[in-house]
Amino acid sequence: MTVTNSDSGTNIQPVAENIWRINTPVTLPDGGEFSFNQYLISADKPLLFHTGPLGLFSMVRDAVRHVIAPEALRYIAFSHFEADECGSLNQWLEVAPESQPVCSAIGAMTSIGDIAIRRPRGMGDGEALNLGNATVEWITAPHVPHGWDNGFLFERSTGTLLCGDLFTQPGRGDVALTTDDILGPSEAFRAVMDYYSHSPDTDAVLNRLAALEPRVLACMHGSAWRGDGGAKLKDLAAALEQ
């Protein structure tokens, strides 16, 4: 792990080939600890998944600089319209003049087409985005766990699912990539603050994600996870049914 900002503790570490987790731990108002993650795919056409809130912009930018020049980014992607997903979107679009926002077609229509300084690319379900030496596929997942406009990206060659707020874990997220249980801590967190929409389609969406058989679950809060991602997603679906 490389610490890129000693004051904030922002750090960067690879979790799969050419995929880097950027992590910043924060202290919550109640004194608890939490973390915000972004993922950089350092492909021929580099992509950043999630920007972090506006206040973290300079920290995330400096972490990206550890791997590539920030101005080289071509895509700024995110799962849904929320501050920790895209709070500094326009700052990134200014830094990287050839970059384009990437979100769901619904997100582009309802929010991003209005607030972004550059026209977004609204992705349809199953649509692929060619990054040169990598390809990501957009998986539409409305209301799972929340947001009408929600969706995920799946990087095919490494089997990495950029899974947004699924498996949100409390704490600092000090371990970048783990094989330990993430479902237990995630469900304990949800018991206190249930952030799921509990859509009638949740089970179908999770089982569709499981069918991708991801090998890495790139979580936006806490550690990324390596293992049988299909089984872990089915376990999550079963836990939600209970």
JOURVEN-V900508 format. One record per residue. N is the residue number from 1. RES is the residue in one small letter. PHI is phi in whole degrees, 0 to 359 (* if undefined). Layout:
# JOURVEN-V900508
n->{N	N}
res->{RES	RES}
phi->{PHI	PHI}
This chain:
# JOURVEN-V900508
n->{1	2	3	4	5	6	7	8	9	10	11	12	13	14	15	16	17	18	19	20	21	22	23	24	25	26	27	28	29	30	31	32	33	34	35	36	37	38	39	40	41	42	43	44	45	46	47	48	49	50	51	52	53	54	55	56	57	58	59	60	61	62	63	64	65	66	67	68	69	70	71	72	73	74	75	76	77	78	79	80	81	82	83	84	85	86	87	88	89	90	91	92	93	94	95	96	97	98	99	100	101	102	103	104	105	106	107	108	109	110	111	112	113	114	115	116	117	118	119	120	121	122	123	124	125	126	127	128	129	130	131	132	133	134	135	136	137	138	139	140	141	142	143	144	145	146	147	148	149	150	151	152	153	154	155	156	157	158	159	160	161	162	163	164	165	166	167	168	169	170	171	172	173	174	175	176	177	178	179	180	181	182	183	184	185	186	187	188	189	190	191	192	193	194	195	196	197	198	199	200	201	202	203	204	205	206	207	208	209	210	211	212	213	214	215	216	217	218	219	220	221	222	223	224	225	226	227	228	229	230	231	232	233	234	235	236	237	238	239	240	241	242}
res->{m	t	v	t	n	s	d	s	g	t	n	i	q	p	v	a	e	n	i	w	r	i	n	t	p	v	t	l	p	d	g	g	e	f	s	f	n	q	y	l	i	s	a	d	k	p	l	l	f	h	t	g	p	l	g	l	f	s	m	v	r	d	a	v	r	h	v	i	a	p	e	a	l	r	y	i	a	f	s	h	f	e	a	d	e	c	g	s	l	n	q	w	l	e	v	a	p	e	s	q	p	v	c	s	a	i	g	a	m	t	s	i	g	d	i	a	i	r	r	p	r	g	m	g	d	g	e	a	l	n	l	g	n	a	t	v	e	w	i	t	a	p	h	v	p	h	g	w	d	n	g	f	l	f	e	r	s	t	g	t	l	l	c	g	d	l	f	t	q	p	g	r	g	d	v	a	l	t	t	d	d	i	l	g	p	s	e	a	f	r	a	v	m	d	y	y	s	h	s	p	d	t	d	a	v	l	n	r	l	a	a	l	e	p	r	v	l	a	c	m	h	g	s	a	w	r	g	d	g	g	a	k	l	k	d	l	a	a	a	l	e	q}
phi->{*	250	279	256	214	289	286	271	83	302	215	221	201	289	241	200	300	65	237	241	266	256	231	231	281	223	258	280	304	274	94	287	246	213	210	241	243	232	233	254	260	271	270	302	245	297	231	251	258	76	255	83	298	306	294	263	306	296	290	292	302	292	291	302	299	295	249	221	290	306	290	277	301	252	223	244	251	198	281	199	275	199	302	285	277	214	298	248	307	293	296	292	295	286	292	250	294	259	274	224	292	231	205	289	300	295	299	297	286	271	222	290	299	266	266	280	280	224	299	279	262	274	269	272	301	82	287	260	238	275	259	98	259	204	226	244	243	274	245	288	215	300	69	238	277	200	95	304	270	289	194	227	248	240	270	290	293	262	66	262	262	281	260	54	272	297	61	300	244	285	94	280	67	297	270	291	222	232	248	287	296	247	291	301	299	294	291	296	295	293	296	272	222	280	261	272	280	56	293	296	264	303	300	296	296	295	290	294	297	298	295	289	54	296	258	226	255	269	279	274	221	99	280	286	230	242	155	279	294	298	295	294	292	292	297	296	299	294	296	291	296	286}
